[in-house]
Protein backbone atom coordinates (compact mmCIF):
# COMPACT_ATOMS: atom_id res chain seq x y z
CA UNK A 1 0.00 0.00 0.00
CA UNK A 2 2.80 2.43 0.92
CA UNK A 3 4.62 1.71 -2.33
CA UNK A 4 1.44 2.49 -4.28
CA UNK A 5 1.03 5.83 -2.48
CA UNK A 6 4.63 6.78 -3.17
CA UNK A 7 4.15 5.83 -6.84
CA UNK A 8 0.91 7.85 -7.03
CA UNK A 9 2.38 11.00 -5.46
CA UNK A 10 5.49 10.73 -7.64
CA UNK A 11 3.35 10.56 -10.80
CA UNK A 12 1.14 13.42 -9.61
CA UNK A 13 4.14 15.65 -8.87
CA UNK A 14 5.75 14.76 -12.20
CA UNK A 15 2.55 15.64 -14.07
CA UNK A 16 2.31 19.02 -12.30
CA UNK A 17 5.95 19.81 -13.10
CA UNK A 18 5.42 18.82 -16.76
CA UNK A 19 2.39 21.13 -16.94
CA UNK A 20 4.35 24.05 -15.46
CA UNK A 21 7.23 23.47 -17.88
CA UNK A 22 4.81 23.25 -20.80
CA UNK A 23 3.26 26.60 -19.86
CA UNK A 24 6.71 28.17 -19.55
CA UNK A 25 7.78 26.78 -22.93
CA UNK A 26 4.61 28.09 -24.59
CA UNK A 27 5.23 31.54 -23.10
CA UNK A 28 8.82 31.53 -24.38
CA UNK A 29 7.68 30.58 -27.90
CA UNK A 30 4.91 33.21 -27.82
CA UNK A 31 7.25 35.99 -26.73
CA UNK A 32 9.89 34.92 -29.26
CA UNK A 33 7.30 34.97 -32.05
CA UNK A 34 5.97 38.38 -31.00
CA UNK A 35 9.53 39.74 -30.81
CA UNK A 36 10.38 38.54 -34.31
CA UNK A 37 7.16 39.98 -35.73
CA UNK A 38 6.85 43.31 -33.91
CA UNK A 39 10.07 43.98 -31.99
CA UNK A 40 10.56 43.97 -28.21
CA UNK A 41 7.58 42.80 -26.18
CA UNK A 42 6.74 45.46 -23.58
CA UNK A 43 3.71 44.95 -21.36
CA UNK A 44 2.34 46.46 -18.15
CA UNK A 45 3.16 44.47 -15.02
CA UNK A 46 2.63 44.88 -11.30
CA UNK A 47 5.32 44.26 -8.71
CA UNK A 48 3.76 42.01 -6.09
CA UNK A 49 6.77 41.13 -3.93
CA UNK A 50 10.25 42.60 -3.36
CA UNK A 51 13.21 40.56 -2.12
CA UNK A 52 16.89 41.43 -1.58
CA UNK A 53 18.09 40.51 -5.08
CA UNK A 54 14.84 39.88 -6.95
CA UNK A 55 11.22 40.90 -7.27
CA UNK A 56 8.04 39.12 -8.32
CA UNK A 57 5.87 40.61 -11.04
CA UNK A 58 2.41 39.79 -12.34
CA UNK A 59 1.70 40.37 -16.04
CA UNK A 60 -2.11 40.54 -16.36
CA UNK A 61 -2.13 40.33 -20.17
CA UNK A 62 -0.42 36.93 -20.06
CA UNK A 63 -1.84 35.88 -16.69
CA UNK A 64 1.57 34.95 -15.34
CA UNK A 65 3.63 35.63 -12.25
CA UNK A 66 7.41 35.55 -12.59
CA UNK A 67 10.43 36.27 -10.42
CA UNK A 68 12.94 38.75 -11.88
CA UNK A 69 16.49 38.40 -10.56
CA UNK A 70 18.18 41.81 -10.53
CA UNK A 71 21.66 40.38 -11.22
CA UNK A 72 20.37 38.77 -14.44
CA UNK A 73 18.75 41.90 -15.86
CA UNK A 74 20.32 43.12 -19.13
CA UNK A 75 21.02 46.67 -17.99
CA UNK A 76 24.06 48.91 -18.23
CA UNK A 77 25.28 49.41 -14.70
CA UNK A 78 26.68 52.92 -14.62
CA UNK A 79 26.31 55.33 -11.78
CA UNK A 80 26.39 59.07 -12.26
CA UNK A 81 27.83 60.87 -9.27
CA UNK A 82 26.64 64.46 -9.13
CA UNK A 83 28.86 66.93 -7.40
CA UNK A 84 27.30 69.65 -5.25
CA UNK A 85 28.75 72.25 -7.66
CA UNK A 86 26.50 71.10 -10.50
CA UNK A 87 23.22 72.98 -10.71
DSSP file (Angstrom, degrees, kcal/mol; ACC not computed):
  #  RESIDUE AA STRUCTURE BP1 BP2  ACC     N-H-->O    O-->H-N    N-H-->O    O-->H-N    TCO  KAPPA ALPHA  PHI   PSI    X-CA   Y-CA   Z-CA
    1    1 A X     >        0   0    0      0, 0.0     4,-1.9     0, 0.0     5,-0.2   0.000 360.0 360.0 360.0 -44.1    0.0    0.0    0.0
    2    2 A X  H  >  +     0   0    0      1,-0.2     4,-2.5     2,-0.2     5,-0.2   0.902 360.0  52.8 -63.2 -41.6    2.8    2.4    0.9
    3    3 A X  H  > S+     0   0    0      1,-0.2     4,-2.2     2,-0.2    -1,-0.2   0.875 108.0  51.6 -62.4 -37.0    4.6    1.7   -2.3
    4    4 A X  H  > S+     0   0    0      2,-0.2     4,-2.6     1,-0.2    -1,-0.2   0.887 109.6  49.3 -67.2 -39.3    1.4    2.5   -4.3
    5    5 A X  H  X S+     0   0    0     -4,-1.9     4,-2.8     2,-0.2     5,-0.3   0.919 111.1  49.0 -65.4 -43.6    1.0    5.8   -2.5
    6    6 A X  H  X S+     0   0    0     -4,-2.5     4,-2.2     1,-0.2    -2,-0.2   0.922 112.8  48.3 -61.8 -43.1    4.6    6.8   -3.2
    7    7 A X  H  X S+     0   0    0     -4,-2.2     4,-2.3    -5,-0.2    -2,-0.2   0.920 112.4  49.2 -61.2 -45.3    4.1    5.8   -6.8
    8    8 A X  H  X S+     0   0    0     -4,-2.6     4,-2.6     1,-0.2    -2,-0.2   0.940 112.9  45.3 -60.8 -50.3    0.9    7.9   -7.0
    9    9 A X  H  X S+     0   0    0     -4,-2.8     4,-2.6     1,-0.2     5,-0.2   0.864 111.7  53.4 -65.5 -35.6    2.4   11.0   -5.5
   10   10 A X  H  X S+     0   0    0     -4,-2.2     4,-2.3    -5,-0.3    -1,-0.2   0.931 111.5  45.0 -63.3 -45.5    5.5   10.7   -7.6
   11   11 A X  H  X S+     0   0    0     -4,-2.3     4,-2.3     2,-0.2    -2,-0.2   0.898 113.2  51.0 -65.3 -40.5    3.4   10.6  -10.8
   12   12 A X  H  X S+     0   0    0     -4,-2.6     4,-2.1     2,-0.2    -2,-0.2   0.932 112.3  45.8 -62.4 -46.7    1.1   13.4   -9.6
   13   13 A X  H  X S+     0   0    0     -4,-2.6     4,-2.3     1,-0.2    -2,-0.2   0.885 112.3  51.5 -65.3 -38.9    4.1   15.6   -8.9
   14   14 A X  H  X S+     0   0    0     -4,-2.3     4,-2.4    -5,-0.2    -1,-0.2   0.896 109.4  50.3 -64.3 -40.1    5.8   14.8  -12.2
   15   15 A X  H  X S+     0   0    0     -4,-2.3     4,-2.1     2,-0.2    -2,-0.2   0.901 110.5  49.3 -65.6 -40.4    2.6   15.6  -14.1
   16   16 A X  H  X S+     0   0    0     -4,-2.1     4,-2.3     2,-0.2    -2,-0.2   0.917 111.9  48.4 -64.9 -42.9    2.3   19.0  -12.3
   17   17 A X  H  X S+     0   0    0     -4,-2.3     4,-2.4     1,-0.2    -2,-0.2   0.900 110.4  51.6 -63.9 -41.0    5.9   19.8  -13.1
   18   18 A X  H  X S+     0   0    0     -4,-2.4     4,-2.1     2,-0.2    -1,-0.2   0.895 109.8  50.3 -62.3 -40.1    5.4   18.8  -16.8
   19   19 A X  H  X S+     0   0    0     -4,-2.1     4,-2.2     2,-0.2    -2,-0.2   0.924 110.9  48.3 -64.2 -44.7    2.4   21.1  -16.9
   20   20 A X  H  X S+     0   0    0     -4,-2.3     4,-2.1     1,-0.2    -2,-0.2   0.901 112.9  48.1 -62.9 -41.3    4.3   24.1  -15.5
   21   21 A X  H  X S+     0   0    0     -4,-2.4     4,-2.5     2,-0.2    -1,-0.2   0.862 109.8  53.0 -67.7 -35.4    7.2   23.5  -17.9
   22   22 A X  H  X S+     0   0    0     -4,-2.1     4,-2.4     2,-0.2    -2,-0.2   0.909 109.5  48.3 -65.2 -42.9    4.8   23.3  -20.8
   23   23 A X  H  X S+     0   0    0     -4,-2.2     4,-2.3     2,-0.2    -2,-0.2   0.912 112.4  49.1 -62.9 -43.2    3.3   26.6  -19.9
   24   24 A X  H  X S+     0   0    0     -4,-2.1     4,-2.3     2,-0.2    -2,-0.2   0.914 111.2  49.4 -64.0 -43.0    6.7   28.2  -19.5
   25   25 A X  H  X S+     0   0    0     -4,-2.5     4,-2.4     2,-0.2    -2,-0.2   0.911 110.2  50.8 -62.7 -43.0    7.8   26.8  -22.9
   26   26 A X  H  X S+     0   0    0     -4,-2.4     4,-2.7     1,-0.2    -1,-0.2   0.916 110.0  50.2 -60.5 -43.3    4.6   28.1  -24.6
   27   27 A X  H  X S+     0   0    0     -4,-2.3     4,-2.7     2,-0.2     5,-0.2   0.913 109.9  50.6 -61.7 -43.1    5.2   31.5  -23.1
   28   28 A X  H  X S+     0   0    0     -4,-2.3     4,-2.3     1,-0.2    -2,-0.2   0.916 112.5  46.1 -61.5 -43.7    8.8   31.5  -24.4
   29   29 A X  H  X S+     0   0    0     -4,-2.4     4,-2.5     2,-0.2    -2,-0.2   0.909 113.1  50.5 -66.0 -41.9    7.7   30.6  -27.9
   30   30 A X  H  X S+     0   0    0     -4,-2.7     4,-2.7     2,-0.2    -2,-0.2   0.936 112.9  44.6 -61.1 -48.4    4.9   33.2  -27.8
   31   31 A X  H  X S+     0   0    0     -4,-2.7     4,-2.4     1,-0.2    -1,-0.2   0.892 113.0  51.5 -66.7 -38.9    7.3   36.0  -26.7
   32   32 A X  H  X S+     0   0    0     -4,-2.3     4,-2.3    -5,-0.2    -1,-0.2   0.924 111.6  47.4 -61.8 -44.1    9.9   34.9  -29.3
   33   33 A X  H  X S+     0   0    0     -4,-2.5     4,-2.1     1,-0.2    -2,-0.2   0.928 112.7  48.2 -63.5 -45.9    7.3   35.0  -32.0
   34   34 A X  H  X S+     0   0    0     -4,-2.7     4,-3.0     1,-0.2     5,-0.5   0.886 111.1  51.9 -62.0 -38.3    6.0   38.4  -31.0
   35   35 A X  H  X S+     0   0    0     -4,-2.4     4,-1.8     1,-0.2    -2,-0.2   0.912 110.2  47.6 -65.6 -43.0    9.5   39.7  -30.8
   36   36 A X  H  < S+     0   0    0     -4,-2.3    -1,-0.2    -5,-0.2    -2,-0.2   0.863 119.4  40.2 -66.2 -35.1   10.4   38.5  -34.3
   37   37 A X  H  < S+     0   0    0     -4,-2.1    -2,-0.2    -5,-0.2    -1,-0.2   0.914 135.9   9.3 -79.2 -44.5    7.2   40.0  -35.7
   38   38 A X  H  < S-     0   0    0     -4,-3.0    -3,-0.2     1,-0.4     2,-0.2   0.443 100.9-110.5-122.8  -2.6    6.9   43.3  -33.9
   39   39 A X  S  < S+     0   0    0     -4,-1.8    -1,-0.4    -5,-0.5    -2,-0.1  -0.583  75.8   6.8  98.1-167.2   10.1   44.0  -32.0
   40   40 A X  S    S-     0   0    0     -2,-0.2     2,-0.8     1,-0.1    -9,-0.0  -0.147  71.9-126.2 -54.2 140.6   10.6   44.0  -28.2
   41   41 A X        +     0   0    0    -10,-0.1     2,-0.5     2,-0.0    -1,-0.1  -0.809  33.5 176.6 -92.1 112.6    7.6   42.8  -26.2
   42   42 A X        +     0   0    0     -2,-0.8     2,-0.3     2,-0.0    -2,-0.0  -0.975   5.8 165.3-121.9 121.3    6.7   45.5  -23.6
   43   43 A X        -     0   0    0     -2,-0.5     2,-0.2    17,-0.0    -2,-0.0  -0.931  40.7 -97.4-133.7 155.7    3.7   45.0  -21.4
   44   44 A X        +     0   0    0     -2,-0.3    17,-0.4    15,-0.0     2,-0.3  -0.480  46.2 175.9 -69.0 141.2    2.3   46.5  -18.1
   45   45 A X        -     0   0    0     14,-0.2     2,-0.5    -2,-0.2    14,-0.2  -0.969  24.0-134.2-144.1 158.6    3.2   44.5  -15.0
   46   46 A X  E     -A   58   0A   0     12,-2.5    12,-2.6    -2,-0.3     2,-0.5  -0.962  17.8-130.7-117.8 131.7    2.6   44.9  -11.3
   47   47 A X  E     +A   57   0A   0     -2,-0.5    10,-0.3    10,-0.2     3,-0.1  -0.693  30.3 171.9 -77.7 124.4    5.3   44.3   -8.7
   48   48 A X  E     +     0   0A   0      8,-2.7     2,-0.3    -2,-0.5     9,-0.2   0.559  62.3  18.9-112.9 -12.4    3.8   42.0   -6.1
   49   49 A X  E     -A   56   0A   0      7,-1.3     7,-2.6     2,-0.0     2,-0.5  -0.958  60.0-155.3-159.0 140.0    6.8   41.1   -3.9
   50   50 A X  E     +A   55   0A   0     -2,-0.3     5,-0.2     5,-0.2     2,-0.2  -0.978  16.4 175.9-122.4 128.6   10.2   42.6   -3.4
   51   51 A X        -     0   0    0      3,-3.0    -2,-0.0    -2,-0.5     3,-0.0  -0.550  47.0 -89.5-115.9-176.6   13.2   40.6   -2.1
   52   52 A X  S    S+     0   0    0      1,-0.2     3,-0.0    -2,-0.2    -1,-0.0   0.938 121.0   8.4 -62.5 -48.3   16.9   41.4   -1.6
   53   53 A X  S    S+     0   0    0     17,-0.0    17,-2.0    16,-0.0    18,-0.6   0.149 131.1  33.5-122.9  18.3   18.1   40.5   -5.1
   54   54 A X  E     - B   0  69A   0     15,-0.3    -3,-3.0    16,-0.1     2,-0.3  -0.971  57.2-150.8-159.4 169.0   14.8   39.9   -6.9
   55   55 A X  E     -AB  50  68A   0     13,-2.0    13,-3.4    -2,-0.3     2,-0.4  -0.989  18.4-126.7-148.2 151.9   11.2   40.9   -7.3
   56   56 A X  E     -AB  49  67A   0     -7,-2.6    -8,-2.7    -2,-0.3    -7,-1.3  -0.822  26.8-170.3-100.0 135.0    8.0   39.1   -8.3
   57   57 A X  E     -AB  47  66A   0      9,-3.0     9,-2.4    -2,-0.4     2,-0.5  -0.922  15.0-147.5-124.7 151.2    5.9   40.6  -11.0
   58   58 A X  E     -AB  46  65A   0    -12,-2.6   -12,-2.5    -2,-0.3     2,-0.8  -0.981   6.4-160.5-117.0 126.0    2.4   39.8  -12.3
   59   59 A X  E >>> - B   0  64A   0      5,-2.8     4,-1.7    -2,-0.5     5,-1.4  -0.876   3.5-168.2-106.9  99.5    1.7   40.4  -16.0
   60   60 A X  T 345S+     0   0    0     -2,-0.8    -1,-0.2     1,-0.2   -15,-0.1   0.839  82.1  60.5 -59.6 -35.7   -2.1   40.5  -16.4
   61   61 A X  T 345S+     0   0    0    -17,-0.4    -1,-0.2     1,-0.2   -16,-0.1   0.857 118.7  29.0 -62.3 -34.6   -2.1   40.3  -20.2
   62   62 A X  T <45S-     0   0    0     -3,-0.8    -1,-0.2     2,-0.1    -2,-0.2   0.559 103.5-129.3 -99.6 -11.5   -0.4   36.9  -20.1
   63   63 A X  T  <5 +     0   0    0     -4,-1.7     2,-0.3     1,-0.2    -3,-0.2   0.859  62.9 130.4  67.1  35.6   -1.8   35.9  -16.7
   64   64 A X  E   < -B   59   0A   0     -5,-1.4    -5,-2.8     2,-0.0     2,-0.4  -0.874  49.0-151.7-124.7 155.7    1.6   34.9  -15.3
   65   65 A X  E     +B   58   0A   0     -2,-0.3     2,-0.3    -7,-0.2    -7,-0.2  -0.995  25.0 174.9-122.1 128.4    3.6   35.6  -12.3
   66   66 A X  E     -B   57   0A   0     -9,-2.4    -9,-3.0    -2,-0.4     2,-0.5  -0.965  29.6-126.2-136.6 150.7    7.4   35.6  -12.6
   67   67 A X  E     -B   56   0A   0     -2,-0.3     2,-0.6   -11,-0.2   -11,-0.2  -0.839  21.3-155.5 -95.5 130.8   10.4   36.3  -10.4
   68   68 A X  E     -B   55   0A   0    -13,-3.4   -13,-2.0    -2,-0.5     2,-0.6  -0.936   6.2-148.7-109.3 118.7   12.9   38.7  -11.9
   69   69 A X  E >   -B   54   0A   0     -2,-0.6     3,-1.6   -15,-0.2   -15,-0.3  -0.782   5.8-148.1 -89.3 122.7   16.5   38.4  -10.6
   70   70 A X  G >  S+     0   0    0    -17,-2.0     3,-1.4    -2,-0.6    -1,-0.2   0.853  95.2  57.5 -61.0 -37.9   18.2   41.8  -10.5
   71   71 A X  G 3  S+     0   0    0    -18,-0.6    -1,-0.3     1,-0.3   -17,-0.1   0.622 106.4  50.9 -71.7 -10.2   21.7   40.4  -11.2
   72   72 A X  G <  S+     0   0    0     -3,-1.6     2,-0.3     2,-0.1    -1,-0.3   0.315  81.8 116.1-106.4   6.6   20.4   38.8  -14.4
   73   73 A X  S <  S-     0   0    0     -3,-1.4     2,-2.1    -4,-0.2    -3,-0.0  -0.587  71.1-125.8 -77.6 135.7   18.8   41.9  -15.9
   74   74 A X        +     0   0    0     -2,-0.3     2,-0.3     2,-0.0    -1,-0.1  -0.488  62.1 132.8 -82.1  74.4   20.3   43.1  -19.1
   75   75 A X        -     0   0    0     -2,-2.1     2,-0.7     2,-0.0    -2,-0.0  -0.901  62.8-113.2-123.9 153.4   21.0   46.7  -18.0
   76   76 A X        -     0   0    0     -2,-0.3     2,-1.2     2,-0.1    -2,-0.0  -0.759  29.6-146.4 -83.2 117.8   24.1   48.9  -18.2
   77   77 A X        +     0   0    0     -2,-0.7     2,-0.4     2,-0.0    -1,-0.0  -0.725  41.5 141.1 -91.9  95.6   25.3   49.4  -14.7
   78   78 A X        -     0   0    0     -2,-1.2     2,-0.5     2,-0.0    -2,-0.1  -1.000  34.9-153.4-135.9 136.1   26.7   52.9  -14.6
   79   79 A X        -     0   0    0     -2,-0.4     2,-0.6     2,-0.0    -2,-0.0  -0.927   5.3-148.9-114.2 127.4   26.3   55.3  -11.8
   80   80 A X        -     0   0    0     -2,-0.5     2,-0.7     2,-0.0    -2,-0.0  -0.844  10.4-156.7 -94.9 122.4   26.4   59.1  -12.3
   81   81 A X        -     0   0    0     -2,-0.6     2,-0.5     0, 0.0    -2,-0.0  -0.888   8.6-153.1-101.0 117.5   27.8   60.9   -9.3
   82   82 A X        -     0   0    0     -2,-0.7     2,-0.2     2,-0.0    -2,-0.0  -0.760   7.4-141.3 -92.8 130.9   26.6   64.5   -9.1
   83   83 A X    >   -     0   0    0     -2,-0.5     3,-1.4     1,-0.1    -1,-0.0  -0.571  22.4-117.0 -85.9 155.5   28.9   66.9   -7.4
   84   84 A X  T 3  S+     0   0    0      1,-0.3    -1,-0.1    -2,-0.2    -2,-0.0   0.705 111.9  66.6 -64.5 -17.3   27.3   69.7   -5.3
   85   85 A X  T 3  S+     0   0    0      2,-0.0     2,-0.3     0, 0.0    -1,-0.3   0.733  81.0  91.9 -75.2 -21.9   28.7   72.3   -7.7
   86   86 A X    <         0   0    0     -3,-1.4    -4,-0.0     1,-0.1     0, 0.0  -0.582 360.0 360.0 -78.0 130.1   26.5   71.1  -10.5
   87   87 A X              0   0    0     -2,-0.3    -1,-0.1     0, 0.0    -3,-0.0   0.377 360.0 360.0-116.9 360.0   23.2   73.0  -10.7
